[in-house]
Amino acid sequence: MSSYLVLKWLHILSSTILFGTGLGIAFFQWMSWRSGEIAVIARITRLTVLADFVFTTPAVLIQLLSGFALLHTLSLPWTTPWVLAALALYALTGACWLPVVFIQMRLARMAAAAQASGHPLPAEFARQMRIWFILGWPAFLAVLAIFWLMVRKGW
């Protein structure tokens, strides 16, 4: 198998993992919070943080590295307009995702503390969930736009 096909496979696989894990995390995190059950919220929030470190983080890195390797293999300048647009959207996604990671860790600590103490979740939990939810939308839409750009390889 050629290096190009290996790189392309890695790029497609990591984008699938990135998108699928992001969607799955969002669904389960949101649904656990909506349940109102502190034990469920604590467990899912902890698993959300783990999933981001085990799946999302490596996929993010592989996406960037395989993307640049593909550009090099194809002798395609990174200044190509659709590539620049994809990189800008990738940066936007990262700018939304990094704060979300820290919010998820904070949510996990708050939920664990509430579960351990037998107290309800603090009001700050709902505020952080709203920020988490709001930041998810531009990241999700940016990833969809990146997929479109990669498939079209242009506008």
C-alpha positions in Angstrom: 0.0 0.0 0.0 1.3 3.5 -0.9 2.2 6.0 1.8 -0.5 8.3 0.3 -3.2 5.6 0.9 -2.0 5.0 4.4 -2.1 8.8 5.1 -5.5 9.2 3.6 -6.8 6.2 5.6 -5.4 7.7 8.8 -6.9 11.1 8.0 -10.3 9.6 7.3 -10.2 7.3 10.3 -9.1 10.0 12.7 -11.8 12.4 11.4 -14.4 9.7 11.9 -13.2 9.1 15.4 -13.1 12.8 16.1 -16.6 13.4 14.8 -18.2 10.3 16.3 -16.6 10.7 19.7 -17.6 14.4 19.8 -21.2 13.6 18.9 -21.3 10.7 21.4 -19.8 12.7 24.2 -22.2 15.6 23.5 -25.2 13.3 23.5 -24.4 11.3 26.7 -23.2 14.4 28.6 -26.4 16.3 27.7 -28.7 13.4 28.4 -27.1 12.6 31.7 -27.5 16.2 32.8 -31.1 16.3 31.7 -31.8 13.1 33.8 -31.1 15.1 37.0 -29.7 12.0 38.6 -26.4 13.0 40.3 -25.0 9.4 40.2 -25.6 9.2 36.5 -24.2 12.7 35.9 -21.1 12.0 38.0 -20.4 8.8 36.1 -21.0 10.1 32.6 -19.2 13.3 33.2 -16.1 11.4 34.4 -16.3 9.1 31.4 -16.7 12.1 29.1 -13.4 13.5 30.3 -11.8 10.1 29.8 -13.2 9.7 26.3 -11.8 13.1 25.3 -8.3 12.1 26.5 -8.4 8.6 25.0 -10.2 9.3 21.7 -10.5 13.0 20.9 -7.0 14.2 21.8 -5.2 11.6 19.6 -7.6 12.1 16.8 -7.1 15.9 16.9 -3.3 15.4 16.6 -3.5 12.7 13.9 -5.8 14.9 11.9 -3.4 17.8 11.8 -0.3 15.6 11.2 -1.9 13.5 8.6 -3.4 16.5 6.9 0.0 18.2 6.6 1.6 15.0 5.5 -1.1 14.6 2.8 -0.5 18.1 1.6 3.3 17.4 1.3 2.6 14.1 -0.5 0.3 15.7 -3.0 2.6 18.8 -3.3 -0.4 20.9 -2.4 0.5 24.2 -0.8 -1.1 24.8 2.6 -2.0 28.3 1.3 -4.5 26.7 -1.2 -7.8 28.6 -0.4 -9.8 25.5 0.6 -6.9 24.3 2.8 -6.6 27.6 4.5 -10.4 27.6 5.1 -10.2 24.1 6.6 -7.3 25.2 8.8 -9.2 28.2 10.0 -12.2 26.0 10.8 -9.9 23.5 12.6 -8.5 26.4 14.7 -12.1 27.5 15.5 -12.9 24.0 16.5 -9.9 23.8 18.8 -10.7 27.2 20.3 -14.1 25.9 21.3 -12.9 22.4 22.3 -10.0 23.4 24.7 -12.3 25.4 27.0 -14.8 22.5 26.8 -12.2 20.1 28.1 -11.6 22.2 31.2 -15.3 22.7 31.7 -15.8 18.9 31.5 -13.1 18.4 34.2 -14.8 21.1 36.4 -18.2 19.5 35.8 -16.8 16.1 36.8 -15.3 17.4 40.0 -18.6 19.2 40.9 -20.7 16.1 40.2 -18.3 13.8 42.2 -18.4 16.2 45.1 -22.2 16.5 45.0 -22.5 12.7 44.9 -20.1 12.2 47.7 -21.7 14.8 50.0 -25.3 13.9 49.1 -26.0 17.5 48.2 -27.6 18.7 44.9 -25.4 20.0 42.1 -24.4 23.6 42.6 -25.9 26.3 40.5 -22.5 26.7 38.9 -22.9 23.3 37.3 -25.9 24.5 35.2 -24.0 27.6 34.2 -21.0 25.6 33.0 -23.3 23.2 31.2 -24.8 26.1 29.2 -21.4 27.3 28.3 -20.3 23.8 27.3 -23.5 23.4 25.2 -23.0 26.8 23.4 -19.3 26.1 22.6 -20.3 22.8 21.1 -22.3 24.3 18.3 -19.6 26.3 16.5 -17.2 23.3 16.8 -19.8 20.9 15.4 -20.7 23.1 12.5 -17.0 23.8 11.8 -16.3 20.1 11.6 -19.1 19.6 9.2 -17.8 22.5 7.0 -14.3 20.9 7.1 -15.8 17.6 5.9 -17.4 19.5 3.0 -14.2 21.3 2.1 -12.2 18.0 2.2 -14.7 16.2 0.0 -15.1 19.1 -2.5 -11.4 20.1 -2.3 -12.6 23.6 -3.0 -15.6 25.9 -2.6 
